[in-house]
Amino acid sequence: MFSRDIGIDLGTANVLIHLKGKGIVLNEPAVVAMDRTTGKVLEVGEEARRMVGRTPGNIEAIRPLKEGVIADFDVTEAMLRHFINKINVKGFLSKPRMLICCPTNITKVEQKAIKEAAEKSGGKKVYLEEEPKVAAIGAGMEIFQPSGNMVLDIGGGTTDVAVLSMGNIVTAESIKMGGDKFDGEILQYIKKKYKLLIGERTAEDIKVNVATVFPDLRHEELEIRGRDMVSGLPRTITVYSDEIQEALSESVELIVQAAKTVLERTPPELSADIIDRGVILTGGGALIHGIDELLAEQLKVPVFIAEEPMNCVAKGTGMMLSNIDKIERKKIV
């Protein structure tokens, strides 16, 4: 039996795997639950995510990737091996070729770490591709034409902004800002304003159900529970959209500034194309309420959210896998 080529969106928050000919076959949180005393991996993915903030002292739920790069090599390797075994792509005598996406500004050392982890987890040949390029392909953008396309990929750990033309990146910017930082800002805001300690999952619930980044666009409220910092007892409060917008304003401003920087460095002919075509938002962060309106107002160009923004990178790897032999010939490794 022959193995198949796979594309991996190795994200800070989620790992998505695209199997050539089958589409996206795995979408799980990038979390590993380990026993601290023995170093044994207990759970990976969704089962491990359920344990975040709810484990006894000897069990730790770890996110092995931070800000788009590997923070814990061994745990990343164990996580990848688990996911690859789960989708059962290894052949009897052969291993799959892998195409993995990474942020635009990671160092050679960080690239090497990703390749090594993938090879150790069962990859025959590992190719790395820049995330915004793959996201643009997955979003259906015509990046191989001689015209400007701008993509803004907001992931869990990083935001990548790029202008592409003729199949390559013309200008790009990558910042360590994404969905995880939004969760952290919400958590700190609740702690500071209400003297209430909440967990990561509650912060994420607030981000999804209440948060907005554009003033006066959403008017939701949510009852949340946490631990009172003064009395140490459980307490319930209600949070509102407008205060969460205030909590996220600084973080979102960094994304706006990164997009402006890329536009300022873009050749005029390509800038004219972007005015016509607009900016495409991809990644999980594209789903945060009001981000498209805010960027459209600040950048003075149309902004659109891609269809299924969270799957764009994984879909893009699938499209690139069908041309993997061309990549091999070019030796873009």
MOWOCOR-V911405 format. One record per residue. N is the residue number from 1. RES is the residue in one small letter. BURIAL is I if it has 16 or more other ideal C-beta (glycine too) atoms within 10 Angstrom, else O. D_CENTER is the distance of its C-alpha to the mean C-alpha in Angstrom with 2 decimals. Layout:
n=<N,N>
res=<RES,RES>
burial=<BURIAL,BURIAL>
d_center=<D_CENTER,D_CENTER>
This chain:
n=<1,2,3,4,5,6,7,8,9,10,11,12,13,14,15,16,17,18,19,20,21,22,23,24,25,26,27,28,29,30,31,32,33,34,35,36,37,38,39,40,41,42,43,44,45,46,47,48,49,50,51,52,53,54,55,56,57,58,59,60,61,62,63,64,65,66,67,68,69,70,71,72,73,74,75,76,77,78,79,80,81,82,83,84,85,86,87,88,89,90,91,92,93,94,95,96,97,98,99,100,101,102,103,104,105,106,107,108,109,110,111,112,113,114,115,116,117,118,119,120,121,122,123,124,125,126,127,128,129,130,131,132,133,134,135,136,137,138,139,140,141,142,143,144,145,146,147,148,149,150,151,152,153,154,155,156,157,158,159,160,161,162,163,164,165,166,167,168,169,170,171,172,173,174,175,176,177,178,179,180,181,182,183,184,185,186,187,188,189,190,191,192,193,194,195,196,197,198,199,200,201,202,203,204,205,206,207,208,209,210,211,212,213,214,215,216,217,218,219,220,221,222,223,224,225,226,227,228,229,230,231,232,233,234,235,236,237,238,239,240,241,242,243,244,245,246,247,248,249,250,251,252,253,254,255,256,257,258,259,260,261,262,263,264,265,266,267,268,269,270,271,272,273,274,275,276,277,278,279,280,281,282,283,284,285,286,287,288,289,290,291,292,293,294,295,296,297,298,299,300,301,302,303,304,305,306,307,308,309,310,311,312,313,314,315,316,317,318,319,320,321,322,323,324,325,326,327,328,329,330,331,332,333>
res=<m,f,s,r,d,i,g,i,d,l,g,t,a,n,v,l,i,h,l,k,g,k,g,i,v,l,n,e,p,a,v,v,a,m,d,r,t,t,g,k,v,l,e,v,g,e,e,a,r,r,m,v,g,r,t,p,g,n,i,e,a,i,r,p,l,k,e,g,v,i,a,d,f,d,v,t,e,a,m,l,r,h,f,i,n,k,i,n,v,k,g,f,l,s,k,p,r,m,l,i,c,c,p,t,n,i,t,k,v,e,q,k,a,i,k,e,a,a,e,k,s,g,g,k,k,v,y,l,e,e,e,p,k,v,a,a,i,g,a,g,m,e,i,f,q,p,s,g,n,m,v,l,d,i,g,g,g,t,t,d,v,a,v,l,s,m,g,n,i,v,t,a,e,s,i,k,m,g,g,d,k,f,d,g,e,i,l,q,y,i,k,k,k,y,k,l,l,i,g,e,r,t,a,e,d,i,k,v,n,v,a,t,v,f,p,d,l,r,h,e,e,l,e,i,r,g,r,d,m,v,s,g,l,p,r,t,i,t,v,y,s,d,e,i,q,e,a,l,s,e,s,v,e,l,i,v,q,a,a,k,t,v,l,e,r,t,p,p,e,l,s,a,d,i,i,d,r,g,v,i,l,t,g,g,g,a,l,i,h,g,i,d,e,l,l,a,e,q,l,k,v,p,v,f,i,a,e,e,p,m,n,c,v,a,k,g,t,g,m,m,l,s,n,i,d,k,i,e,r,k,k,i,v>
burial=<O,O,I,I,I,I,I,I,I,I,I,I,I,I,I,I,I,I,I,I,O,O,O,I,I,I,I,I,I,I,I,I,I,I,O,O,O,O,O,O,I,I,I,I,I,O,O,I,I,I,I,I,O,O,I,O,O,O,I,I,I,I,I,I,I,O,I,I,I,I,O,I,O,O,I,I,I,I,I,I,I,I,I,I,O,O,O,O,I,I,O,O,O,O,I,I,I,I,I,I,I,I,I,I,O,I,O,O,O,O,O,O,I,I,I,I,I,I,I,O,I,I,I,O,I,I,I,I,I,I,I,I,I,I,I,I,I,I,I,O,I,O,I,O,O,O,I,I,I,I,I,I,I,I,I,I,I,I,I,I,I,I,I,I,I,O,O,O,I,I,I,I,I,I,I,I,I,I,I,I,I,I,I,O,I,I,I,O,I,I,O,O,O,I,O,I,O,I,I,I,O,I,I,I,I,I,I,O,I,I,I,I,I,I,O,O,O,I,O,O,O,I,O,I,O,I,O,O,O,O,O,O,O,O,I,O,I,O,I,O,I,I,I,I,I,O,I,I,O,O,I,I,O,O,I,I,O,I,I,O,O,I,I,O,O,I,O,O,O,I,O,O,I,I,O,O,I,I,I,I,I,I,I,I,I,I,O,I,I,I,I,I,O,I,I,I,O,I,I,O,I,O,I,O,O,I,O,O,I,I,I,I,I,I,I,I,I,I,O,I,I,O,O,I,O,O,I,O,O,O,O,O,O>
d_center=<33.31,30.82,27.17,24.48,21.82,18.23,14.90,11.94,8.20,8.03,4.70,5.71,5.98,6.76,8.64,9.99,13.28,15.36,19.05,21.31,23.64,22.05,18.65,15.66,17.42,14.92,12.00,12.07,10.61,10.27,13.49,16.94,20.21,22.92,26.57,27.15,30.76,30.51,26.99,26.72,23.49,24.24,21.31,17.86,15.06,16.19,19.55,18.23,15.96,19.22,20.79,18.59,21.26,23.94,25.07,28.48,28.91,28.91,25.62,22.31,18.83,16.63,12.96,13.60,10.55,10.49,8.94,7.58,11.08,13.38,15.21,17.42,18.50,20.71,18.43,15.61,18.48,19.78,16.54,16.21,19.96,19.86,17.36,19.34,22.57,21.46,21.05,24.27,23.88,26.10,29.47,32.82,33.28,30.07,26.42,23.55,22.23,18.47,16.16,12.97,10.35,9.90,9.57,12.96,14.72,14.55,18.12,20.25,20.46,16.73,16.73,19.77,18.28,15.50,18.36,20.72,18.59,18.08,21.79,22.95,21.11,23.05,21.99,24.97,23.48,19.99,18.74,15.89,14.59,12.79,9.42,10.87,13.94,12.59,10.60,14.01,15.95,14.06,14.70,18.32,19.00,22.15,20.92,23.91,26.44,27.99,26.34,23.58,20.20,17.58,13.88,11.48,7.76,6.25,2.67,4.05,6.11,6.70,7.93,9.63,12.84,15.26,18.60,19.54,23.03,24.95,21.89,20.82,19.04,21.74,20.11,16.65,15.24,12.24,12.15,10.94,10.11,7.42,7.72,9.28,11.70,12.67,13.60,15.51,17.31,18.42,19.63,21.59,23.02,24.42,25.79,27.48,28.84,29.82,30.28,28.26,25.88,23.06,20.36,16.54,16.85,19.36,17.25,14.46,17.40,18.64,15.43,15.44,19.25,20.69,18.51,18.96,18.53,21.59,25.02,27.19,24.92,24.33,26.86,25.61,26.57,25.55,27.63,25.90,27.47,27.29,29.71,32.07,32.13,35.85,37.35,34.81,35.12,32.65,32.46,31.10,30.13,28.95,26.14,26.04,23.67,25.44,25.12,21.37,21.19,23.24,21.05,17.89,19.92,19.63,15.83,15.61,18.46,16.56,14.13,17.40,19.10,16.57,17.04,20.78,20.97,19.66,22.12,24.90,24.56,24.55,27.94,29.93,30.24,26.49,26.21,28.77,26.71,23.69,26.15,27.14,23.86,21.59,17.92,15.30,12.18,9.17,5.70,6.26,7.71,10.17,11.81,13.01,16.71,18.45,15.76,17.27,20.76,20.12,18.76,21.59,24.11,23.06,22.55,25.48,23.89,22.81,19.16,17.95,15.03,14.39,15.64,13.16,10.17,7.72,9.89,10.42,8.96,10.78,13.70,13.92,14.28,17.01,18.78,18.76,20.06,23.08,23.85,23.19,26.92,26.92,24.20,26.51,29.46,27.84,26.71,23.35,22.36>
